[in-house]
Amino acid sequence: MKKFILALVLLNTAVFSGGYEEAWEARKNGDYKKAMELYQKACDDNDAKSCNKLGLLYKTGKNTKPNNKKADELYNKANELFKKDCDNGDAFACFFLGGAYKNGQEGLEQNKTMAKDYYGRACDLDHQLSCEYYQDLN
């Protein structure tokens, strides 16, 4: 039973990351329409990175009219998902939040204390760059 559950978790991880990766490739190749569709699908499946990138496309108006309200909604969803991922031991999610708080970006207000906290958490998860950024905030 444990092997079956592990297989399901790995399959879900592959499916969610595949949607993001495919969307990233479409965006990189200038196919913003396809990228938006793929990011939306992955965001609907609670992929934080996809929600964030979709928010960026709405903010910048790539393949759509700029829509700050929609962008902010997507950034908020992404940030909540990143927080859950960080709480579950995802070093990248902690690192991402550290940067967003440090710079006051991605829908978050600048907050050096929160930045340091998230960089510290990522560092504790062996994310080396976060360790360097954590030291810089001292």
N, CA, C and O atoms as a GROMACS GRO file, in nm:
protein
  552
    1MET      N    1   0.082  -0.120   0.000
    1MET     CA    2   0.000   0.000   0.000
    1MET      C    3   0.086   0.126   0.000
    1MET      O    4   0.056   0.222  -0.070
    2LYS      N    5   0.195   0.125   0.080
    2LYS     CA    6   0.283   0.241   0.085
    2LYS      C    7   0.344   0.269  -0.051
    2LYS      O    8   0.358   0.385  -0.090
    3LYS      N    9   0.382   0.164  -0.123
    3LYS     CA   10   0.441   0.182  -0.256
    3LYS      C   11   0.340   0.243  -0.352
    3LYS      O   12   0.374   0.327  -0.435
    4PHE      N   13   0.214   0.200  -0.340
    4PHE     CA   14   0.109   0.254  -0.426
    4PHE      C   15   0.089   0.403  -0.400
    4PHE      O   16   0.078   0.482  -0.494
    5ILE      N   17   0.084   0.442  -0.274
    5ILE     CA   18   0.068   0.583  -0.239
    5ILE      C   19   0.187   0.664  -0.288
    5ILE      O   20   0.170   0.774  -0.341
    6LEU      N   21   0.307   0.611  -0.270
    6LEU     CA   22   0.426   0.680  -0.318
    6LEU      C   23   0.421   0.697  -0.469
    6LEU      O   24   0.457   0.802  -0.521
    7ALA      N   25   0.376   0.594  -0.540
    7ALA     CA   26   0.365   0.603  -0.686
    7ALA      C   27   0.266   0.711  -0.726
    7ALA      O   28   0.290   0.785  -0.822
    8LEU      N   29   0.154   0.722  -0.655
    8LEU     CA   30   0.056   0.826  -0.684
    8LEU      C   31   0.114   0.965  -0.660
    8LEU      O   32   0.092   1.057  -0.740
    9VAL      N   33   0.186   0.981  -0.552
    9VAL     CA   34   0.249   1.110  -0.522
    9VAL      C   35   0.348   1.148  -0.631
    9VAL      O   36   0.348   1.261  -0.679
   10LEU      N   37   0.431   1.053  -0.671
   10LEU     CA   38   0.529   1.081  -0.776
   10LEU      C   39   0.462   1.111  -0.909
   10LEU      O   40   0.506   1.199  -0.982
   11LEU      N   41   0.355   1.040  -0.940
   11LEU     CA   42   0.282   1.066  -1.063
   11LEU      C   43   0.221   1.205  -1.062
   11LEU      O   44   0.232   1.278  -1.161
   12ASN      N   45   0.158   1.243  -0.952
   12ASN     CA   46   0.101   1.377  -0.942
   12ASN      C   47   0.207   1.484  -0.954
   12ASN      O   48   0.185   1.586  -1.018
   13THR      N   49   0.322   1.462  -0.892
   13THR     CA   50   0.432   1.558  -0.902
   13THR      C   51   0.476   1.572  -1.047
   13THR      O   52   0.498   1.684  -1.094
   14ALA      N   53   0.488   1.462  -1.117
   14ALA     CA   54   0.530   1.466  -1.257
   14ALA      C   55   0.427   1.537  -1.343
   14ALA      O   56   0.462   1.615  -1.431
   15VAL      N   57   0.300   1.510  -1.318
   15VAL     CA   58   0.194   1.575  -1.396
   15VAL      C   59   0.195   1.725  -1.374
   15VAL      O   60   0.189   1.802  -1.469
   16PHE      N   61   0.202   1.768  -1.247
   16PHE     CA   62   0.198   1.910  -1.218
   16PHE      C   63   0.321   1.982  -1.271
   16PHE      O   64   0.309   2.090  -1.329
   17SER      N   65   0.439   1.923  -1.253
   17SER     CA   66   0.559   1.991  -1.301
   17SER      C   67   0.563   1.990  -1.453
   17SER      O   68   0.616   2.083  -1.513
   18GLY      N   69   0.507   1.885  -1.516
   18GLY     CA   70   0.504   1.879  -1.661
   18GLY      C   71   0.422   1.993  -1.720
   18GLY      O   72   0.461   2.050  -1.821
   19GLY      N   73   0.309   2.027  -1.657
   19GLY     CA   74   0.227   2.138  -1.704
   19GLY      C   75   0.303   2.268  -1.698
   19GLY      O   76   0.297   2.349  -1.791
   20TYR      N   77   0.375   2.288  -1.589
   20TYR     CA   78   0.454   2.409  -1.574
   20TYR      C   79   0.566   2.412  -1.678
   20TYR      O   80   0.587   2.514  -1.744
   21GLU      N   81   0.636   2.302  -1.693
   21GLU     CA   82   0.748   2.296  -1.788
   21GLU      C   83   0.701   2.320  -1.931
   21GLU      O   84   0.766   2.392  -2.007
   22GLU      N   85   0.590   2.259  -1.967
   22GLU     CA   86   0.536   2.277  -2.102
   22GLU      C   87   0.494   2.423  -2.124
   22GLU      O   88   0.517   2.480  -2.230
   23ALA      N   89   0.433   2.482  -2.023
   23ALA     CA   90   0.394   2.623  -2.032
   23ALA      C   91   0.516   2.712  -2.044
   23ALA      O   92   0.517   2.808  -2.121
   24TRP      N   93   0.620   2.681  -1.966
   24TRP     CA   94   0.744   2.758  -1.970
   24TRP      C   95   0.804   2.755  -2.111
   24TRP      O   96   0.849   2.858  -2.163
   25GLU      N   97   0.806   2.637  -2.172
   25GLU     CA   98   0.860   2.623  -2.309
   25GLU      C   99   0.777   2.705  -2.407
   25GLU      O  100   0.833   2.774  -2.493
   26ALA      N  101   0.645   2.699  -2.396
   26ALA     CA  102   0.558   2.776  -2.485
   26ALA      C  103   0.586   2.925  -2.468
   26ALA      O  104   0.594   2.998  -2.567
   27ARG      N  105   0.599   2.970  -2.346
   27ARG     CA  106   0.628   3.111  -2.318
   27ARG      C  107   0.763   3.151  -2.375
   27ARG      O  108   0.777   3.256  -2.437
   28LYS      N  109   0.862   3.065  -2.354
   28LYS     CA  110   0.997   3.092  -2.404
   28LYS      C  111   0.998   3.104  -2.556
   28LYS      O  112   1.076   3.180  -2.613
   29ASN      N  113   0.910   3.026  -2.623
   29ASN     CA  114   0.901   3.029  -2.769
   29ASN      C  115   0.806   3.136  -2.820
   29ASN      O  116   0.780   3.143  -2.941
   30GLY      N  117   0.752   3.218  -2.732
   30GLY     CA  118   0.666   3.328  -2.772
   30GLY      C  119   0.521   3.290  -2.794
   30GLY      O  120   0.443   3.373  -2.840
   31ASP      N  121   0.482   3.168  -2.761
   31ASP     CA  122   0.343   3.124  -2.776
   31ASP      C  123   0.270   3.152  -2.644
   31ASP      O  124   0.242   3.061  -2.566
   32TYR      N  125   0.239   3.280  -2.623
   32TYR     CA  126   0.180   3.321  -2.496
   32TYR      C  127   0.039   3.267  -2.476
   32TYR      O  128  -0.004   3.242  -2.363
   33LYS      N  129  -0.034   3.250  -2.586
   33LYS     CA  130  -0.169   3.195  -2.574
   33LYS      C  131  -0.164   3.054  -2.515
   33LYS      O  132  -0.236   3.022  -2.420
   34LYS      N  133  -0.078   2.970  -2.573
   34LYS     CA  134  -0.064   2.833  -2.522
   34LYS      C  135  -0.010   2.834  -2.379
   34LYS      O  136  -0.056   2.758  -2.294
   35ALA      N  137   0.087   2.921  -2.354
   35ALA     CA  138   0.145   2.929  -2.220
   35ALA      C  139   0.038   2.964  -2.118
   35ALA      O  140   0.031   2.903  -2.011
   36MET      N  141  -0.046   3.061  -2.150
   36MET     CA  142  -0.152   3.101  -2.056
   36MET      C  143  -0.248   2.986  -2.029
   36MET      O  144  -0.288   2.964  -1.915
   37GLU      N  145  -0.284   2.913  -2.134
   37GLU     CA  146  -0.375   2.800  -2.116
   37GLU      C  147  -0.313   2.693  -2.025
   37GLU      O  148  -0.378   2.641  -1.935
   38LEU      N  149  -0.186   2.663  -2.051
   38LEU     CA  150  -0.118   2.560  -1.972
   38LEU      C  151  -0.092   2.606  -1.828
   38LEU      O  152  -0.109   2.529  -1.734
   39TYR      N  153  -0.052   2.731  -1.812
   39TYR     CA  154  -0.033   2.784  -1.677
   39TYR      C  155  -0.166   2.782  -1.601
   39TYR      O  156  -0.169   2.748  -1.483
   40GLN      N  157  -0.275   2.818  -1.669
   40GLN     CA  158  -0.406   2.820  -1.603
   40GLN      C  159  -0.444   2.680  -1.556
   40GLN      O  160  -0.491   2.663  -1.443
   41LYS      N  161  -0.423   2.581  -1.642
   41LYS     CA  162  -0.456   2.443  -1.604
   41LYS      C  163  -0.373   2.400  -1.483
   41LYS      O  164  -0.426   2.342  -1.388
   42ALA      N  165  -0.244   2.427  -1.488
   42ALA     CA  166  -0.157   2.388  -1.376
   42ALA      C  167  -0.191   2.467  -1.250
   42ALA      O  168  -0.187   2.413  -1.139
   43CYS      N  169  -0.225   2.594  -1.266
   43CYS     CA  170  -0.265   2.676  -1.150
   43CYS      C  171  -0.394   2.621  -1.090
   43CYS      O  172  -0.408   2.614  -0.967
   44ASP      N  173  -0.487   2.582  -1.175
   44ASP     CA  174  -0.612   2.521  -1.125
   44ASP      C  175  -0.584   2.395  -1.045
   44ASP      O  176  -0.661   2.357  -0.957
   45ASP      N  177  -0.471   2.330  -1.077
   45ASP     CA  178  -0.428   2.210  -1.004
   45ASP      C  179  -0.336   2.246  -0.887
   45ASP      O  180  -0.269   2.160  -0.830
   46ASN      N  181  -0.336   2.375  -0.851
   46ASN     CA  182  -0.262   2.426  -0.734
   46ASN      C  183  -0.110   2.420  -0.747
   46ASN      O  184  -0.040   2.390  -0.650
   47ASP      N  185  -0.059   2.448  -0.866
   47ASP     CA  186   0.084   2.460  -0.887
   47ASP      C  187   0.124   2.607  -0.866
   47ASP      O  188   0.087   2.693  -0.946
   48ALA      N  189   0.198   2.634  -0.761
   48ALA     CA  190   0.231   2.771  -0.722
   48ALA      C  191   0.308   2.845  -0.831
   48ALA      O  192   0.276   2.960  -0.862
   49LYS      N  193   0.408   2.780  -0.891
   49LYS     CA  194   0.488   2.847  -0.994
   49LYS      C  195   0.402   2.886  -1.113
   49LYS      O  196   0.421   2.993  -1.170
   50SER      N  197   0.308   2.801  -1.150
   50SER     CA  198   0.221   2.831  -1.263
   50SER      C  199   0.129   2.949  -1.232
   50SER      O  200   0.107   3.035  -1.318
   51CYS      N  201   0.074   2.953  -1.112
   51CYS     CA  202  -0.010   3.067  -1.073
   51CYS      C  203   0.070   3.196  -1.078
   51CYS      O  204   0.022   3.299  -1.124
   52ASN      N  205   0.195   3.189  -1.030
   52ASN     CA  206   0.281   3.306  -1.029
   52ASN      C  207   0.310   3.355  -1.171
   52ASN      O  208   0.299   3.474  -1.199
   53LYS      N  209   0.348   3.264  -1.259
   53LYS     CA  210   0.382   3.302  -1.396
   53LYS      C  211   0.260   3.353  -1.471
   53LYS      O  212   0.270   3.445  -1.552
   54LEU      N  213   0.144   3.294  -1.445
   54LEU     CA  214   0.021   3.342  -1.507
   54LEU      C  215  -0.010   3.483  -1.459
   54LEU      O  216  -0.053   3.568  -1.536
   55GLY      N  217   0.012   3.508  -1.331
   55GLY     CA  218  -0.005   3.643  -1.278
   55GLY      C  219   0.085   3.742  -1.348
   55GLY      O  220   0.043   3.854  -1.380
   56LEU      N  221   0.209   3.702  -1.374
   56LEU     CA  222   0.302   3.789  -1.445
   56LEU      C  223   0.254   3.820  -1.586
   56LEU      O  224   0.266   3.934  -1.632
   57LEU      N  225   0.199   3.721  -1.655
   57LEU     CA  226   0.148   3.745  -1.790
   57LEU      C  227   0.030   3.842  -1.788
   57LEU      O  228   0.018   3.927  -1.876
   58TYR      N  229  -0.057   3.829  -1.688
   58TYR     CA  230  -0.167   3.925  -1.676
   58TYR      C  231  -0.115   4.064  -1.639
   58TYR      O  232  -0.167   4.165  -1.688
   59LYS      N  233  -0.016   4.071  -1.555
   59LYS     CA  234   0.040   4.199  -1.513
   59LYS      C  235   0.103   4.273  -1.631
   59LYS      O  236   0.085   4.394  -1.647
   60THR      N  237   0.178   4.198  -1.713
   60THR     CA  238   0.250   4.260  -1.825
   60THR      C  239   0.167   4.270  -1.952
   60THR      O  240   0.206   4.340  -2.046
   61GLY      N  241   0.053   4.201  -1.955
   61GLY     CA  242  -0.032   4.209  -2.072
   61GLY      C  243   0.016   4.127  -2.190
   61GLY      O  244  -0.008   4.164  -2.305
   62LYS      N  245   0.083   4.018  -2.164
   62LYS     CA  246   0.126   3.929  -2.272
   62LYS      C  247   0.007   3.845  -2.316
   62LYS      O  248  -0.048   3.768  -2.237
   63ASN      N  249  -0.033   3.860  -2.442
   63ASN     CA  250  -0.144   3.788  -2.504
   63ASN      C  251  -0.280   3.823  -2.442
   63ASN      O  252  -0.378   3.752  -2.462
   64THR      N  253  -0.284   3.931  -2.367
   64THR     CA  254  -0.409   3.974  -2.304
   64THR      C  255  -0.394   4.121  -2.265
   64THR      O  256  -0.283   4.174  -2.261
   65LYS      N  257  -0.506   4.184  -2.236
   65LYS     CA  258  -0.498   4.319  -2.181
   65LYS      C  259  -0.438   4.310  -2.041
   65LYS      O  260  -0.471   4.218  -1.967
   66PRO      N  261  -0.352   4.405  -2.005
   66PRO     CA  262  -0.303   4.403  -1.866
   66PRO      C  263  -0.422   4.406  -1.769
   66PRO      O  264  -0.516   4.483  -1.787
   67ASN      N  265  -0.414   4.323  -1.668
   67ASN     CA  266  -0.523   4.312  -1.573
   67ASN      C  267  -0.462   4.295  -1.433
   67ASN      O  268  -0.436   4.184  -1.388
   68ASN      N  269  -0.441   4.408  -1.366
   68ASN     CA  270  -0.376   4.404  -1.235
   68ASN      C  271  -0.459   4.330  -1.131
   68ASN      O  272  -0.403   4.264  -1.043
   69LYS      N  273  -0.591   4.340  -1.139
   69LYS     CA  274  -0.676   4.270  -1.042
   69LYS      C  275  -0.657   4.119  -1.055
   69LYS      O  276  -0.640   4.049  -0.955
   70LYS      N  277  -0.662   4.069  -1.178
   70LYS     CA  278  -0.643   3.926  -1.201
   70LYS      C  279  -0.502   3.884  -1.161
   70LYS      O  280  -0.483   3.779  -1.099
   71ALA      N  281  -0.403   3.967  -1.195
   71ALA     CA  282  -0.264   3.937  -1.158
   71ALA      C  283  -0.251   3.926  -1.006
   71ALA      O  284  -0.188   3.832  -0.956
   72ASP      N  285  -0.310   4.020  -0.934
   72ASP     CA  286  -0.302   4.017  -0.787
   72ASP      C  287  -0.369   3.893  -0.729
   72ASP      O  288  -0.319   3.834  -0.633
   73GLU      N  289  -0.484   3.854  -0.786
   73GLU     CA  290  -0.552   3.733  -0.740
   73GLU      C  291  -0.462   3.611  -0.758
   73GLU      O  292  -0.452   3.526  -0.670
   74LEU      N  293  -0.396   3.605  -0.874
   74LEU     CA  294  -0.308   3.492  -0.903
   74LEU      C  295  -0.184   3.494  -0.814
   74LEU      O  296  -0.140   3.389  -0.765
   75TYR      N  297  -0.127   3.612  -0.793
   75TYR     CA  298  -0.012   3.623  -0.702
   75TYR      C  299  -0.051   3.579  -0.562
   75TYR      O  300   0.026   3.509  -0.496
   76ASN      N  301  -0.168   3.620  -0.516
   76ASN     CA  302  -0.214   3.581  -0.381
   76ASN      C  303  -0.228   3.429  -0.370
   76ASN      O  304  -0.187   3.369  -0.271
   77LYS      N  305  -0.288   3.368  -0.473
   77LYS     CA  306  -0.303   3.222  -0.472
   77LYS      C  307  -0.165   3.157  -0.473
   77LYS      O  308  -0.140   3.063  -0.397
   78ALA      N  309  -0.076   3.206  -0.559
   78ALA     CA  310   0.059   3.150  -0.567
   78ALA      C  311   0.130   3.160  -0.433
   78ALA      O  312   0.192   3.064  -0.388
   79ASN      N  313   0.120   3.275  -0.369
   79ASN     CA  314   0.189   3.294  -0.241
   79ASN      C  315   0.136   3.201  -0.133
   79ASN      O  316   0.213   3.148  -0.053
   80GLU      N  317   0.006   3.181  -0.130
   80GLU     CA  318  -0.051   3.086  -0.033
   80GLU      C  319  -0.001   2.945  -0.060
   80GLU      O  320   0.030   2.870   0.032
   81LEU      N  321   0.006   2.909  -0.189
   81LEU     CA  322   0.056   2.776  -0.224
   81LEU      C  323   0.205   2.762  -0.192
   81LEU      O  324   0.249   2.659  -0.142
   82PHE      N  325   0.283   2.868  -0.221
   82PHE     CA  326   0.426   2.864  -0.187
   82PHE      C  327   0.444   2.850  -0.035
   82PHE      O  328   0.533   2.777   0.009
   83LYS      N  329   0.360   2.917   0.043
   83LYS     CA  330   0.370   2.906   0.190
   83LYS      C  331   0.343   2.763   0.235
   83LYS      O  332   0.414   2.710   0.321
   84LYS      N  333   0.240   2.700   0.178
   84LYS     CA  334   0.212   2.560   0.212
   84LYS      C  335   0.327   2.471   0.171
   84LYS      O  336   0.369   2.383   0.246
   85ASP      N  337   0.380   2.494   0.050
   85ASP     CA  338   0.492   2.413   0.001
   85ASP      C  339   0.614   2.430   0.091
   85ASP      O  340   0.682   2.332   0.123
   86CYS      N  341   0.641   2.552   0.131
   86CYS     CA  342   0.754   2.578   0.221
   86CYS      C  343   0.732   2.506   0.354
   86CYS      O  344   0.824   2.442   0.406
   87ASP      N  345   0.612   2.515   0.408
   87ASP     CA  346   0.581   2.446   0.533
   87ASP      C  347   0.600   2.294   0.521
   87ASP      O  348   0.626   2.226   0.619
   88ASN      N  349   0.586   2.244   0.398
   88ASN     CA  350   0.602   2.100   0.372
   88ASN      C  351   0.743   2.064   0.330
   88ASN      O  352   0.767   1.952   0.284
   89GLY      N  353   0.838   2.158   0.345
   89GLY     CA  354   0.978   2.125   0.320
   89GLY      C  355   1.029   2.151   0.180
   89GLY      O  356   1.132   2.095   0.142
   90ASP      N  357   0.960   2.233   0.102
   90ASP     CA  358   1.006   2.266  -0.033
   90ASP      C  359   1.100   2.386  -0.026
   90ASP      O  360   1.056   2.499  -0.003
   91ALA      N  361   1.229   2.361  -0.044
   91ALA     CA  362   1.330   2.467  -0.031
   91ALA      C  363   1.308   2.579  -0.132
   91ALA      O  364   1.325   2.696  -0.099
   92PHE      N  365   1.272   2.544  -0.257
   92PHE     CA  366   1.251   2.648  -0.357
   92PHE      C  367   1.138   2.741  -0.315
   92PHE      O  368   1.149   2.863  -0.332
   93ALA      N  369   1.030   2.686  -0.262
   93ALA     CA  370   0.918   2.769  -0.219
   93ALA      C  371   0.961   2.868  -0.111
   93ALA      O  372   0.923   2.985  -0.114
   94CYS      N  373   1.040   2.821  -0.016
   94CYS     CA  374   1.090   2.910   0.089
   94CYS      C  375   1.181   3.017   0.029
   94CYS      O  376   1.171   3.134   0.065
   95PHE      N  377   1.268   2.976  -0.062
   95PHE     CA  378   1.358   3.070  -0.130
   95PHE      C  379   1.279   3.175  -0.207
   95PHE      O  380   1.310   3.294  -0.199
   96PHE      N  381   1.179   3.131  -0.280
   96PHE     CA  382   1.096   3.223  -0.359
   96PHE      C  383   1.032   3.328  -0.268
   96PHE      O  384   1.036   3.447  -0.298
   97LEU      N  385   0.974   3.283  -0.159
   97LEU     CA  386   0.909   3.377  -0.067
   97LEU      C  387   1.009   3.472  -0.003
   97LEU      O  388   0.979   3.589   0.018
   98GLY      N  389   1.129   3.423   0.026
   98GLY     CA  390   1.233   3.510   0.078
   98GLY      C  391   1.261   3.624  -0.017
   98GLY      O  392   1.271   3.740   0.024
   99GLY      N  393   1.275   3.592  -0.145
   99GLY     CA  394   1.302   3.696  -0.246
   99GLY      C  395   1.185   3.791  -0.264
   99GLY      O  396   1.204   3.912  -0.279
  100ALA      N  397   1.065   3.737  -0.263
  100ALA     CA  398   0.947   3.821  -0.281
  100ALA      C  399   0.931   3.919  -0.165
  100ALA      O  400   0.898   4.036  -0.186
  101TYR      N  401   0.956   3.873  -0.044
  101TYR     CA  402   0.949   3.962   0.072
  101TYR      C  403   1.066   4.060   0.073
  101TYR      O  404   1.049   4.177   0.108
  102LYS      N  405   1.183   4.015   0.035
  102LYS     CA  406   1.300   4.103   0.035
  102LYS      C  407   1.281   4.222  -0.059
  102LYS      O  408   1.317   4.335  -0.026
  103ASN      N  409   1.224   4.195  -0.176
  103ASN     CA  410   1.211   4.298  -0.278
  103ASN      C  411   1.072   4.361  -0.286
  103ASN      O  412   1.052   4.455  -0.362
  104GLY      N  413   0.977   4.311  -0.208
  104GLY     CA  414   0.842   4.364  -0.216
  104GLY      C  415   0.780   4.338  -0.352
  104GLY      O  416   0.731   4.430  -0.417
  105GLN      N  417   0.784   4.213  -0.395
  105GLN     CA  418   0.735   4.176  -0.528
  105GLN      C  419   0.633   4.064  -0.518
  105GLN      O  420   0.606   4.010  -0.411
  106GLU      N  421   0.577   4.032  -0.634
  106GLU     CA  422   0.487   3.917  -0.647
  106GLU      C  423   0.367   3.928  -0.553
  106GLU      O  424   0.319   3.828  -0.501
  107GLY      N  425   0.320   4.050  -0.532
  107GLY     CA  426   0.202   4.071  -0.449
  107GLY      C  427   0.229   4.078  -0.300
  107GLY      O  428   0.135   4.086  -0.221
  108LEU      N  429   0.355   4.076  -0.260
  108LEU     CA  430   0.390   4.084  -0.117
  108LEU      C  431   0.457   4.217  -0.086
  108LEU      O  432   0.535   4.268  -0.166
  109GLU      N  433   0.424   4.272   0.030
  109GLU     CA  434   0.488   4.395   0.075
  109GLU      C  435   0.631   4.363   0.119
  109GLU      O  436   0.659   4.255   0.170
  110GLN      N  437   0.720   4.458   0.098
  110GLN     CA  438   0.858   4.439   0.141
  110GLN      C  439   0.862   4.423   0.293
  110GLN      O  440   0.805   4.502   0.367
  111ASN      N  441   0.932   4.318   0.336
  111ASN     CA  442   0.941   4.288   0.478
  111ASN      C  443   1.069   4.208   0.499
  111ASN      O  444   1.073   4.087   0.476
  112LYS      N  445   1.173   4.276   0.544
  112LYS     CA  446   1.305   4.214   0.560
  112LYS      C  447   1.303   4.103   0.665
  112LYS      O  448   1.376   4.004   0.653
  113THR      N  449   1.221   4.119   0.768
  113THR     CA  450   1.212   4.016   0.871
  113THR      C  451   1.156   3.886   0.812
  113THR      O  452   1.208   3.778   0.839
  114MET      N  453   1.050   3.898   0.733
  114MET     CA  454   0.992   3.780   0.669
  114MET      C  455   1.089   3.722   0.567
  114MET      O  456   1.100   3.600   0.554
  115ALA      N  457   1.158   3.808   0.494
  115ALA     CA  458   1.256   3.761   0.396
  115ALA      C  459   1.362   3.676   0.465
  115ALA      O  460   1.397   3.567   0.419
  116LYS      N  461   1.412   3.727   0.575
  116LYS     CA  462   1.516   3.655   0.650
  116LYS      C  463   1.462   3.521   0.701
  116LYS      O  464   1.531   3.420   0.695
  117ASP      N  465   1.340   3.521   0.750
  117ASP     CA  466   1.279   3.398   0.798
  117ASP      C  467   1.271   3.293   0.688
  117ASP      O  468   1.311   3.178   0.707
  118TYR      N  469   1.221   3.333   0.571
  118TYR     CA  470   1.206   3.235   0.462
  118TYR      C  471   1.341   3.193   0.405
  118TYR      O  472   1.359   3.076   0.372
  119TYR      N  473   1.435   3.285   0.393
  119TYR     CA  474   1.569   3.245   0.350
  119TYR      C  475   1.631   3.148   0.450
  119TYR      O  476   1.698   3.052   0.411
  120GLY      N  477   1.610   3.174   0.578
  120GLY     CA  478   1.663   3.085   0.681
  120GLY      C  479   1.602   2.946   0.672
  120GLY      O  480   1.672   2.845   0.688
  121ARG      N  481   1.473   2.941   0.647
  121ARG     CA  482   1.406   2.811   0.633
  121ARG      C  483   1.459   2.736   0.512
  121ARG      O  484   1.481   2.615   0.518
  122ALA      N  485   1.480   2.808   0.401
  122ALA     CA  486   1.535   2.744   0.281
  122ALA      C  487   1.678   2.697   0.305
  122ALA      O  488   1.717   2.589   0.261
  123CYS      N  489   1.755   2.778   0.376
  123CYS     CA  490   1.893   2.741   0.410
  123CYS      C  491   1.894   2.614   0.494
  123CYS      O  492   1.976   2.525   0.472
  124ASP      N  493   1.802   2.605   0.589
  124ASP     CA  494   1.791   2.485   0.672
  124ASP      C  495   1.759   2.362   0.588
  124ASP      O  496   1.785   2.248   0.628
  125LEU      N  497   1.701   2.386   0.468
  125LEU     CA  498   1.669   2.276   0.376
  125LEU      C  499   1.779   2.258   0.271
  125LEU      O  500   1.757   2.197   0.166
  126ASP      N  501   1.897   2.314   0.301
  126ASP     CA  502   2.017   2.299   0.217
  126ASP      C  503   2.010   2.373   0.083
  126ASP      O  504   2.072   2.330  -0.014
  127HIS      N  505   1.936   2.483   0.078
  127HIS     CA  506   1.935   2.568  -0.041
  127HIS      C  507   2.047   2.670  -0.023
  127HIS      O  508   2.030   2.769   0.048
  128GLN      N  509   2.160   2.647  -0.088
  128GLN     CA  510   2.282   2.723  -0.062
  128GLN      C  511   2.267   2.873  -0.089
  128GLN      O  512   2.313   2.954  -0.008
  129LEU      N  513   2.204   2.910  -0.198
  129LEU     CA  514   2.188   3.052  -0.230
  129LEU      C  515   2.109   3.124  -0.120
  129LEU      O  516   2.136   3.239  -0.087
  130SER      N  517   2.011   3.055  -0.065
  130SER     CA  518   1.933   3.113   0.045
  130SER      C  519   2.020   3.139   0.166
  130SER      O  520   2.000   3.238   0.237
  131CYS      N  521   2.117   3.052   0.190
  131CYS     CA  522   2.210   3.072   0.302
  131CYS      C  523   2.288   3.202   0.283
  131CYS      O  524   2.310   3.278   0.377
  132GLU      N  525   2.332   3.225   0.159
  132GLU     CA  526   2.407   3.348   0.129
  132GLU      C  527   2.318   3.471   0.146
  132GLU      O  528   2.361   3.571   0.205
  133TYR      N  529   2.196   3.464   0.096
  133TYR     CA  530   2.104   3.578   0.109
  133TYR      C  531   2.067   3.602   0.255
  133TYR      O  532   2.051   3.716   0.298
  134TYR      N  533   2.054   3.494   0.330
  134TYR     CA  534   2.025   3.506   0.473
  134TYR      C  535   2.137   3.583   0.542
  134TYR      O  536   2.111   3.673   0.622
  135GLN      N  537   2.261   3.548   0.512
  135GLN     CA  538   2.377   3.617   0.571
  135GLN      C  539   2.379   3.765   0.531
  135GLN      O  540   2.413   3.851   0.612
  136ASP      N  541   2.343   3.793   0.406
  136ASP     CA  542   2.341   3.932   0.359
  136ASP      C  543   2.241   4.018   0.436
  136ASP      O  544   2.259   4.139   0.446
  137LEU      N  545   2.137   3.956   0.488
  137LEU     CA  546   2.035   4.031   0.562
  137LEU      C  547   2.073   4.053   0.708
  137LEU      O  548   2.002   4.124   0.780
  138ASN      N  549   2.182   3.996   0.752
  138ASN     CA  550   2.229   4.017   0.890
  138ASN      C  551   2.296   4.152   0.904
  138ASN      O  552   2.341   4.188   1.013
   0.00000   0.00000   0.00000
